[in-house]
Amino acid sequence: MTTASGPLKYAKNFPVLDLPRNASSVESRYLCERALTSARQKTHSVGVQPSTESMRAIQQKKSLQERLFDVKAESKILTRQLTMHFPPDWHLSFFKQLDNLLDAEEWNEQDEPVTRDSFFTFIRLLLKFKNKRRPGIGIADYGHIVAAWTAGPTDRLTVECLPKDRVRWVVSVPIDGGFDSAAGDTSLDRLMASLQPYTPEHWLADEIRSTSR
Amino acid sequence: MKYEALPDEHHVVRFVSYARLRKDEHDNVVGVDYTAFQLKEAEEGLSVTWLEYFAADRPTQIVGAVKAIRASNIKPSKKSSFAICRVSAIKETCSGSSKRKIRVVHWPEADNMAHCEIRQFPRDDVELLQKLALGCWSELVLNSSVPDGENAAPDKPFWLRTT
């Protein structure tokens, strides 16, 4: 069998992916090497599959830095697979945002790293808004990634990405010197319908630009 | 033990990690998100630090509060910030929006004698948390703007509260 990156070689007892060094990122090579190590460990304990509890224990033993690195790598790999749906080089700016958000030097130990389920919802949110302005990103409790569009000090759309395509949205719009606000929980498919009363295009339109870079 | 309620005209300081700051698509910080005020499951009140615990002019009080937080179990990173809010503003926003009567009480801890808690703080009301982020906690101090140096610790009272 031949893959896009070369022949799939079968070494003794386990498969090996042979990737040319310039065809993958540092994160991809790291994940492939980890997968290889994991496969090697499994062949030494034939018939024994790690339980969910022991996988959880393995995760907890990892340092925060390792967990953040894993999250960053997996998120970038998933995003890379979908770049054809976004403008050219969109992913480069987005990867910079991920690097900043998941920087171990800046991460608060009391925060849970972004979960895979939340990131899946987030990437599907971005696909729905693929021709719109890219959001700022942050974190909420339980490892939920947050997408934020800001058109003014009190003019905001915030979408917290929950697992299984659920989202929590919060809006505020300036009015009469103050601001009105609203919030809700809904499915990703229903999000735009929920936001319609607040003319969401004014947050999402491409012509809005921040004043400084 | 009876915990002292803070006067309405006083202020409290909330640590905001970089990840919970609101940013635009270029990672410019544009404010604080409601996520900065979410209570963890094990928390019964929102942790803050009393600004007027430190007897000095306002800039020195801010430095005192930041250094007290740095000396605690929170380790602020370079890009993190501190949000400052008046006690009365928090109370008015909470009572106006959700009829919730919160209390801001002095709750000293071994690693931060200026520590306070906001009790009966809303746990899941994201709309109220957003109103607090926009209306009350809009004054931000960057961690990087407060110089490094010795941090305030409970056994080293560099700044003393006047009684």
Interface residues (C-beta under 8 A of the other chain):
Chain A: S93 K96 Q97 N100 L101 D103 E105 E106 W107 N108 E109 Q110 D111 R133 R134 P135 G136 I137 G138 I139 A140 D141 V146 A148 T150 P153 T154 R156 T158 E160 R168 V170 S172 F179 S181 A182 A183 S210 S212 R213
Chain B: S17 Y18 A19 R20 L21 R22 K23 D24 E25 H26 D27 N28 V30 G31 D33 Y34 T35 Q38 K40 I74 K75 S77 K78 K79 S80 V126 E127 Q130 K131 L134 G135 S138
